């Protein structure tokens, strides 16, 4: 469904002010839209709605081959979008192996190809896959990604923080903040310094 149709459904359900929220979470996936609107009707808190979608999402994910699902789980650690080289490095698979898997995931409406990257079709899918990974494995993926982003302090800091490496994360946030300062991106710099302070606390 397009954004306008999702907004129309939100209005019809009595939640016109939540149209943007429903769209951002579902990106028009009909089953997810219905599930979110149903959760709103049942007064499920908005910050808990993504969790309420997990069983619905995982049911759809189980339709793809286990190898595809495993690759998507790793991709979910990278973030909402990911590129083929990064995914290849962390999965240790070549493009010839990954591309057919990603095409299968596209056919299942789990991801989309956008310019030079792939992206999860909506937040609910990424969250469901991310939460399905055991904590220690997830942390190891984050550490590996932090090493891959050694020359990019902001994503490095985020992955270090997710891996529980708060001291290193604070230093990386500071590096990112200083880069933003030098680029005269003062608003970004303040936000990054805030992240650094929180990680160091």
N, C-alpha and C positions, 0 to 999 in steps of 0.2 A: 504494500500500500504506500501511496505517496504521503508527504507530510500533511497536505490539505485534507486528505481522506481520514487520516488519523485524527486530525483536529476535529473533523466533523463527527467522528465516532465518539470522541471525548465529550463534545457538546451534547450529543444525543444521550450519552450516559449520565449527564448531569455534572460533568467535571471540566467545564471549558477552560478553567484556569490551569489545569494540569496537562493541557495538550502538549506543551513543549517537553514536559517531564516524560510523558508516555512516548513521544517520538524519540527522544534522546536514548531512552532505555531500550526501545524495541526496533527502531529504524524501520517500522512498518511491517514487521513480521506479524502476520495476522494472528497466529496462535498466541504470540507473546502479548500483542495488543489486547486481546480478549482477556488474557490472564491478568494483566496489569489493571485493566478496568474493573475486573471482578475483585481484585484485591482492594482497590479503592472503595468499591461498594461495601466491602466487609470491614472498612476502616483500618486496614493494615497500615501501620506507619510507613511513610514513604521511604525511610532509610532501611526498612526491612523488606520492601517489595522485591528488590533484586534476589534476596535469599529465597523468597517464595517461588521464584521462577526456576530455581535450580533443578527440581525434578522434571519440569517440562523440557528444559534445555537438554538435560542429560539423556532424556528419552530420544531426542532427535540425534544427539551425538552418537548414540549407540548404533545408529543405522549405518555408520561408515565403518570401514575396515579398521581393526584394532591398531594397525601400523599408522594409519592416517590419524586416528584419535591421539596416538602417542605424540606424533609430530605436532598436532594442534595444541596439545598440552604444553609442550615446550614453547611453542609460539606465544601462548598466553602469558608466559613469564616475560617475554620480550616487551609486550605492551599491546595497546589496541591495534597497532599496525606493525608490520615487520617486513624486512626485505629478505630476498633469497640468500644473499651471501651470509648475513648474520645467522639466519636459520641453519644454513649449511654448516657453519662453524660450530654451533652449539650442538647440533644433532650428529655431526660428523658424517653427513650424507651429502652426496653430490647432487648437482642440479638434475641429472638424468633420473635420479630416484625421487627427488622431492617434487618436481613439477607434476608428474602424474598424480601424486598424493594430493597436492594442492588443488589440482583441477577437480579431483573427486570431491574435495571439501567445498569447492565453489558450486558444483552440481547439487550438493546437499544443502546449499544456502547457508553454510556456516561461515564462510569468508567471501570477500570480494577482491577483485583486482582493481587497484586504483593507481593510475599512472605507473610509477616504478616500484610500488609497494603492494603488499597484500594487507587487508584489514578485516578484522572480525566484523560480521554483519551487524552486530549490536553488542552493547556492553554486557548483556545477560549471558551471551555465549562465552565471551572471554572469561567472565567471572566464574561461570560454572566449571569451565575447564581448569582454570587456575586453582579453584578450591578443591578440585578432585585430585590434585597432586599432594603427596604426603609432605609434611613440613620440612623434613631434612633434605629431601630431593629438591624441593622448591628453593630452599636456601642455597644449595649447591649450584643450581642453575643461575641464581642471582649473582653468586660470586664469580662464576664463569663469565657472565655478561659484563660485570664490573671490570674484569680484566680486558675484555674485548673493547670496552669504551675508555681505555686508559687515556686517550687523547681528547676525550669529551667529558669534562668534569661534571656537567649537570646530570646526564644519564648515568654516569659512573656513580655519582653520589646517591642517586635514587636506588640503584641496584644494591649498593653497599648497605644502605639503610634497611632495605627489605631482607638482606642477608643477616641482619643483626650486627653488622660491623659498624657500630655507631661512631666510634672514634675516627675511623678512616672516612666515614660518610661526612662527618663534620668538616674535615679538612677539604674534601672534594667540593662540598657546598661552598666553602670559603673561596676556593679557586674559581668556581663558577661565578660567584658574586664579584670577585675582582675583575674577571673578564667582562662582565656586564658593565661594571663601572667604567672600564677603559673604552667601552663602546657607547658610553653616555646613556645606557639603558637604566636609568636610575630606579624606576619602578621595579624592574626585574631584579636589580641589585639588592634592593631592600628586602624583597621576598626571599631571595637566596640567602642573605645574611640571617633572616629569620629562621630558615630551615637549618642553617649551620648552628645557630644558638640552640635550637630545639634538640638537634642531634647530640650536641655536646653536654646538654643538661643531665 
